Amino acid sequence: MNIIIADDEEFIRLGLHKILTNMDLDITVIGSYSNGMDAWAHISKLSEGELDVLITDIKMPMMDGLKLIEHIRDKSIATIVLSGFSEFEYARKALRFGVRDYLLKPIDKTNLYDLLARLKQERNELKLENAETAGSGQDSISQEKEHHVIEQMKSILEQEYDKNFEMERIADTVGMSANYLSRLFKQETGMTLTDYLIDIRIEKAKLYLTDHPHLKNYEISQLVGYSDPVYFNKLFKKMVGETPKDYKGKYR
């Protein structure tokens, strides 16, 4: 199983890494991060099936655990939340986002092992079911093609987020009609293409604000694909809850 850890306390990350790699469950820790934004930057680049489990703390800088969980739309990724007693209500809220389970700190090794062993068993059973139903001929080929197109679309949006969004051109690139592609994308991701692109642009803007604080607001606006800095400012505040200036100020 491939696992990513997100926790702002280094000794917890190191301890978890050691515990996980010593388990006899064929576990590989493919990432360990001190905040949700860095974890999301890694997860967002992974293909389906590359990550099995995310273990995340709730309260972290830059992007907290709940926001990180909200970003993950791949339902095949099981999420485990780490929680202190004082964060119990946060943990309960996390369960409503589809979190698989939560573990109280300090982490009980036996509980963690049992949970991961159960997840691994479920994944093996699911793979077996998929293998048994894979002989459905054209339908499975069609679904595979559609999945490939959606992943191709995501890749295009990730690479060309700073360019004008031209639906017809992108549809031509993947060989489908614009209307069908729009419906398929919404069906597969739960988001419209426009909303997905906005998410990417806002996350990129956050990175520019924190990693390149010398950049002006209008410069960041242009870098993420918005020619109107006033519109960008309003959109950022709507999505993040604060202006780019206030967001930058928190991380100086």
Secondary structure, 3 states (H helix, E strand, C coil): CEEEEECCCHHHHHHHHHHHHCCCCCCEEEEEECCHHHHHHHHCCCCCCCCCEEEEECCCCCCCHHHHHHHCCCCCCEEEEEECHHHHHHHHHHHHCCCCEEEECCCCHHHHHHHHHHHHHHHHHHHHHHHHHCCCCHHHHHHHHHHHHHHHHHHHHHHCCCCCCCHHHHHHHHCCCHHHHHHHHHHHHCCCHHHHHHHHHHHHHHHHHHHCCCCCHHHHHHHCCCCCHHHHHHHHHHHHCCCHHHHHHHCC
